[in-house]
Amino acid sequence: MNLRRHNRLATIGAGLSAVLVIVASACGTQSDLEKNGGKGSTLTIQGDVGSPSLVDNFNPLLTTSLHGTVLIYEPLDIRSPIDGTYTPVLATGFSFTNPKTLVYAIRSNVKWSDGKALTPADVVFTYNLLKRFPALDSSDVWSQISTVTSSDDKVTFTFNTANVPFAGVLSNVPIVPEHLWSSIKDPTKYANTRPVGTGPYTLQSYAPTKYMLQKNTNYWQASKIVPLHVAFPGQPPDQHTIRLRVTNGDFDWSYQFLPDVQKTYVSKSTSHVYWYPPRDAIGLFLNLTRAPYSDQNFRRGISLALNRTSIAAKAVNGYLTQASQSGLILPNLKRWLDPSIPHQGNVAPSKSAALAAFGKAGYTTNGGKLQKDGDPVTMTIVVPNSYADWVAAAKEIGTELGAVGIKVTLNLPQIAQYTEEIQSGTFDAALAGFGGTGDPATDFNNALNSRFAAPVETATAKNFERFKSPLADRALATLAATTDKQAQLRATYQLEQIMYQQTPIVMLYYGGSWGVFSTKKFKGWPSAKDPYALPTSYNNMMLIVLTHLTAA
């Protein structure tokens, strides 16, 4: 499940958007640009926030690095958060020789921006750096692997135990050059202000209000990169100002929720377009260590009492639809959907069915209140007070559950307290993100694996609703240990059935990726017709998008 707001960067009122400006060519070559006076050479992308100034940090192994770092350093490959397919980057491919041994073939024609060749030794060095300095290992790579070695053009990872789905996490680590980083005494404190990478851009200049990138002439697929320069101006942490700049057309690529995007943006120019695809799902997480949420009939009753279309309308203006109770992000992962699940897992609201489910759990209504043994049911939903979209959803949930006799109150702390409450298991109910990795096995493992179901008062970032099911654990173990597609499908079907029938999490609506574009100078943006990447301008999707853009 997804607890990091960065993955939901621009939901309503989030206040975490920022500005990236990418200076790009409108023609295919530098000579063409010069002939046309550089017309169309600037591409503006929304991204980094300065508070009030930017911090000079291009260390790709730190989570605090500037967004443009993504365009300087590359991983082995990129797993699509849409459908889980892989785009080869510094590796030409990978294979499991057995469920505990993963082998990558490293590209032979890649150079660092200082002209030196990338080697498999650089890859081994980077991963061993994470082992030597655990603070750099933000993806917990070394909790899963025991060794990394190279031979000829191959790099081999050995896992502690079988974990096939972890390949998508493992391969996402940005690779750094051994010939420069081997002399750095403490890379956890290294700002890397003169970065040398393999990516499509290098750092041209930096100032506290803006930094500039320029095209890397040594880039191994330079012919696919149209922009010659990239500029990233600092953005004040002020949503009103940011939205004005977006709606005024200051950017060619924004990552911004706009309540009425047709009126405030699209109508202002024929070159203005947007794409708000589903990325993850927002769910109502119930504390399964507490009654009545420990009863699956009661959880089913809550699910049936909710009108997810109304909740989505309140939260995200109806841009996204209700989420499938299968646990899959649809239509992204439709190829994994169990065809026996009714209506693709979409649960229709029904007060009578909800009351019948509550009845199976021993609850009845009296005087408009749902109760058991004379005790009325109450629920407190915890939501971060700055997440206005989630707050709006929680208010609508309270109204709808009130209609079946459940009194709901909202607990609206700051994010730190919210995180502490849900991870320690000291909550009734909470809104949180689910999925979004592009891989059902990873999504289900994070949410349902009993290994993460820590005792109450012991923090856990995964499965914080504390669901326990031997059947789910067996299915997850199968997914961890097999590369057989049919076996993976059968195990995924089992997990979908658990989600649908036992309702460990009440799936509500899909969370969006808020892509806002201008086609005035560049075309080839991801869209519903060509969904090759999510429109997220703060992660590796930038590498994918930049190789697809062409001059308008």
C-alpha positions, 0 to 999 in steps of 0.5 A, a space after each residue: 500500500 502507498 503511504 508516501 504522499 509523493 506518489 500522490 503528488 498533486 491531489 486536491 489541496 496537497 500543496 506538493 506540486 512544483 515546477 520543472 522547466 525543460 528546455 527542449 528543441 522543436 526540431 530534431 537536431 541542434 543545427 535545425 534549431 540554430 537555423 530557426 533561431 532556437 524556436 520551440 527549444 524550451 519545454 517547461 515542466 512543473 516539478 521542484 518546490 523551493 522552501 523558499 529556495 532550491 537545495 543543490 542536491 543531485 545525489 541519485 541515491 538520496 530521496 531528497 535529490 532534485 527531480 532533474 536528477 532522474 534525467 541524469 542517472 538511469 536504472 537497469 530497467 523501469 517497471 511500468 506502474 500502469 501494467 508492470 511491463 519493463 522498459 530496458 535501460 542500462 540492462 538489455 534484459 533480465 532472467 531468473 535462472 531460478 527463483 533466487 537468482 536474477 541475471 541482468 545483461 548490461 549494455 555495452 554501448 553506454 558511456 558516462 557523461 565524462 566519456 568513460 564506459 559504463 561497465 558491469 563493475 559500476 552496477 556491482 559497485 552501486 549495489 554494494 554501496 547501498 549495503 555499506 551505507 544502509 541509509 542509501 538503501 531506501 528500497 530495502 534492496 539488501 533485505 532481499 538479496 545476499 550477493 551481487 556479482 559480475 561476469 563478462 557483461 552479466 550482473 547476478 543477484 542472489 536472493 535470500 529467499 525467492 522473491 520474483 516480483 522484487 525484480 521491479 524494485 531491485 532494478 530501479 536503483 540509479 547506477 553511479 560511476 565507480 571511478 568517481 564515487 569510490 573516493 567519496 567517504 560518506 555518500 549519505 552526506 554527498 550533494 553531488 553538485 557536479 553529477 556525472 551520469 549515463 542519462 539524457 542530460 547533464 547539469 549545465 548550471 545551478 542557482 537557488 531559484 533555477 537549475 539548467 540541464 543540457 543534452 548529454 552528447 554521449 547518451 546511448 539513445 541520443 537520437 530519441 531525445 529532442 530537447 536540447 536543454 532542461 530548465 527547472 525553476 524553483 517553485 514556491 509552496 503555494 498551491 494558488 500561485 502554482 495553479 495560476 501558472 498552470 492555467 496561464 499556460 506557463 508550463 508545457 508539462 504540469 503535474 497538477 489537479 485542476 478542479 475544472 480542467 476543461 474550463 480553467 485550462 483546456 478552453 484557453 488554447 487548442 494546444 492545451 490537453 490533459 490526461 488524468 489516468 488511474 495510478 493507484 486506489 484509495 481505500 478505507 482501511 479498517 483495523 482488523 484487530 478490533 471488533 466489529 472490523 474483525 468480522 468480514 460480514 461487518 466489513 462487507 456491510 460497510 462496503 455495500 453501504 457506500 456509493 463509491 461514485 458519489 465518494 469519487 465525485 466529492 474527492 476528485 470531481 469525478 475524474 476517476 471512477 470507483 475502484 474494483 474490490 478485486 484489488 486491481 487497478 483497472 483498466 491498467 491490470 485487466 489482463 490479471 482480472 478473474 473473470 468469475 468476479 461479478 461486474 469486474 469487482 465493482 460493488 453496487 451500493 445497497 442499503 438492504 444488502 448492507 443491513 443483511 450483512 450487518 445482521 450476519 455479524 449480529 448487528 441490528 438497527 434500533 431507532 436509526 442506530 446500528 447496534 449489538 447488545 444495545 451498544 451503538 456502532 461508532 467509527 473514527 476515520 483518521 485522515 491527514 488534515 492537509 489531504 483535502 481530497 481524502 477529507 472530502 471522501 471521508 466526510 461523504 463516507 460518514 454521511 453514507 454510513 450514517 444512513 445505515 446507523 453508524 456514527 462517524 467522526 473524523 480525526 484530522 491530524 497532521 501527517 506525522 501523527 496520522 502515520 504513527 497511528 496507522 502504523 502502530 495499529 491504534 486507529 479505527 479506520 483510515 484512508 490510505 493508498 493501495 497499489 500502484 506498482 503495476 504488479 499485482 503480486 507486489 500490491 497484494 504482498 504489501 497489503 495482505 502478507 501476514 508477515 507485516 501484520 505486527 502486533 498493535 503498538 509495533 509499527 509496520 508500514 505494510 499491511 497496517 490493517 493487520 490482515 492474516 490469512 493462511 490462504 493469502 500467504 500461500 498465494 503470495 508465496 507462490 507468486 514469490 517463487 514462480 516464473 510460470 505465467 499460469 501459476 502466477 495468474 491462478 495465485 493472483 485470482 486467489 488473492 482477488 477472491 480474498 479481496 472481494 469476498 473477505 473485504 480486508 480493505 474497502 476499495 473506494 476510488 482510483 487515485 489519479 495521475 494529473 497530467 496537464 500538457 501543451 502541444 504547442 511545441 511538442 507532441 507525443 505526450 502519454 494519453 488514453 490513446 497512447 498510455 505508454 507512461 504515467 504523466 508523473 514529472 517527478 520520477 522515472 516516467 520522465 525518462 520514458 516520456 522524454 524518449 517519446 516527445 517529438 517536435 510539434 
